[in-house]
């Protein structure tokens, strides 16, 4: 369990309601998990996903409901649970195209246009002997730099074009795949990615939470597992 931090990151919509400084940029849809403290925008151009060093896939088949099981990037390590693994890859860097989804207590956005961001990819594999039924959340990964000063998770940029350029998907479930439970058979894999502020050389911890689904597709909290991986962002 993480220790509490002194600072508080607030959703930009809430900041506006509270009368804090307004933030420019597109509205923030859907899900998020990412960001980091401000660093200067590098002079180098963004790194295309295809230029990232890829490692051979150590995963199995893709279930019909999965959007992807692609292995892209350089492996940072593997978080291993009972009957599953999550391989974590650093994929590529880019430049933020819009304001992120959170602000600090003064109303200043944590992630701004022009900030360097990095993409990571998470590959969940069923390493057990039985089917692994999953809910819509599939597997949760909370990535945070060691010096992350906020209680909330790190901010991210929601931009489909950036995800496509990185070669990762932001949702593990393919559209029109029906309802939970989503079954991951032994040897099968599913992948999705995210982005956050790029801090090269920074220690980072990935906390992985997997809560299987029951027969109705709801979370089976009695079977919840939490594992972690410590790494360094290049």
TAHU-V230521 format. One record per backbone hydrogen bond with DSSP energy under -0.5 kcal/mol. CO is the residue of the C=O (numbers start at 1). NH is the residue of the N-H. E is the energy in kcal/mol with one decimal. If there is no record, write none. Layout:
BEGIN
co = [CO/CO]
nh = [NH/NH]
e = [E/E]
END
This chain:
BEGIN
co = [7/10/11/11/12/13/14/15/16/27/33/46/48/49/52/61/61/63/65/68/70/73/74/77/78/79/79/81/81/83/83/84/85/86/87/88/88/89/89/90/92/93/94/96/101/102/102/103/104/106/108/111/112/115/116/117/118/119/119/120/121/122/122/123/124/125/125/126/131/132/133/134/134/135/137/140/141/142/143/144/145/149/154/156/157/159/160/161/162/163/163/165/169/172/172/174/181/182/183/184/185/188/189/190/192/194/196/197/199/202/203/204/205/205/206/206/207/208/209/210/210/211/212/214/218/219/220/221/225/227/229/231/233]
nh = [151/103/14/15/16/17/18/20/19/29/154/48/51/52/54/63/189/66/174/191/72/55/90/88/80/81/86/83/84/127/128/81/125/79/123/76/77/91/121/74/119/47/117/114/12/110/111/10/107/21/104/100/115/96/198/94/196/91/92/194/89/124/192/87/190/85/127/187/133/184/213/181/182/138/139/209/143/207/154/205/148/7/35/158/159/163/164/165/166/167/168/49/193/67/68/177/183/134/185/132/188/126/63/124/122/120/118/199/202/233/146/231/144/207/208/229/142/227/140/212/225/135/220/217/214/221/223/224/210/208/206/204/201]
e = [-1.0/-3.2/-0.6/-2.0/-2.1/-1.6/-2.2/-2.5/-1.1/-0.8/-0.9/-0.7/-1.5/-1.4/-0.5/-0.5/-2.5/-1.5/-2.8/-3.0/-0.7/-0.7/-2.9/-2.6/-0.6/-0.5/-2.5/-1.1/-0.5/-1.2/-1.2/-2.7/-2.5/-2.6/-2.5/-3.5/-1.1/-0.6/-2.4/-2.8/-3.1/-0.8/-2.4/-2.6/-1.9/-2.3/-0.6/-3.4/-1.9/-0.7/-2.7/-2.8/-2.2/-3.2/-2.5/-2.2/-1.6/-2.9/-0.5/-1.8/-2.5/-0.6/-1.9/-2.4/-2.1/-1.9/-0.9/-2.9/-0.6/-2.3/-2.4/-0.6/-2.8/-1.6/-1.4/-3.0/-0.7/-2.5/-0.8/-2.6/-1.7/-1.1/-1.0/-0.5/-1.0/-1.8/-2.5/-2.2/-1.7/-1.2/-1.9/-1.2/-3.8/-2.7/-0.5/-1.0/-0.7/-1.8/-0.7/-2.3/-2.4/-2.3/-0.6/-2.8/-3.3/-2.6/-2.9/-0.6/-1.8/-2.5/-2.1/-2.8/-2.1/-0.6/-0.6/-2.1/-2.8/-2.2/-2.8/-0.5/-2.5/-0.5/-3.0/-1.8/-2.7/-1.0/-1.9/-1.3/-2.4/-3.3/-3.0/-2.8/-3.4]
END
